[in-house]
Every structure is written in C-alpha cells, then in structure tokens.
Amino acid sequence: MLSDIERKVLRVIGNYSAGRKRTPTVDELCIKTGRTRGGIMTVLEVLAKEEYNEWKRSEPDTMTVLEGWERKELHNRTRPKK
C-alpha cells in the first residue's frame, strides 16, 4: 500500500502523461506536489521498486509509466460458511 505522497505523485504522473503524452520532469513534480527534489527522488525510487514505473536515479527526468493508479490490495477475508 502506498503512502499519501507516493499515491499523489503516482496520480500526478499518470494524469500528466495522459494529458501531455510525456512524463513530467522531477522539477515539474516538485512544483505540482510542493515537495523538494530529494523528496521526489525518494518517492520515485519507491514507485520503481513497487513496479509502478521504470526510473533510474542516474537519469531522473526519464521514466516510463507502467501503472498510473494504485493497485487495489486484496484483503485476506474468510468466506462466510454456508
């Protein structure tokens, strides 16, 4: 499950790339989220680790969106007995 800032950045990236046909730069993400460059880089690392995007710290403004929205988590619920 993603934190609030991770979910926010993911939605910004998804909406931005859908509307502009390109992914936002790290500086554009800083402006849209109000976070520092270091904070955005950390969030992008988490999103890459969770396989929401492909991103490398060595090329910060180059990313590929794999999923633009948070995945729905499956809850381990027991089924009611019949």
N, C-alpha and C positions, 0 to 999 in steps of 0.2 A: 504494500500500500504506500502510495506516495505522500510526502508531506504537502502542506498547503503551497509552499513556494515552488516545489517541484511540479505540482499539478498546474499552477499558474503559468510557469514557464512553458510547460508542455502545450497548454492550450494556446498561449501566445504564438508559439512556433507553428502549431497546426493551423490556426486561423490566418496567420501571416502568410504562410506558404500557400494556402488555398487561395487567398485573395491576390497575392502578388506574384505567384508562380516562382518564388525563390524563398530560401530560408533567410531569416533575419541574421544580421551580424551580432556579435557579442555586445557591441556598443548600442545597437538598437534595442536589444533585450534589456540592457541597463536602463535605458530611457523608459521603456514600457513598464518595467517592474519596479523601478526605484531602487534597485539593488546595485551593489558595487560590482566591478568587473570580476574580482576574485570570487565573490559570492555566486555570480552567474556561472563562472567556470566550474565551480564545485557542483552546482546543480546539473550542469551539462554532463559532468562525469558520472553522476548518479544515474541520469537518464540513459546514458550509453551503457552503463553496467546493467541496468534493468532491461536493455534492448528496446527502448522506445525510439532511439535514434542512433546513427553511426556518427561518432565525433572523436577527434583526437585533439589533445591539448596543444600539440605542435602546430596544428592548423585550426585555430579557434573559430575562424569565420566560415569554415567549410563543414557542413553537416548534411546528413541525409535523414529525412524523417521516415521511420519505419511504422510508427503508430502515433497519430496525432491526439489521441484521447486516452485517458487512463483505462486500463483493463478492469473489468468487473471481477472482483475476487469471489471465488466460490467458498461459501461457508460450509463448514462441516456440521451439518444438522442431521440428526437422526430422523428417519422417516417414521411417521406415526404408525402404530400397529393396526392392522385391520381387524 
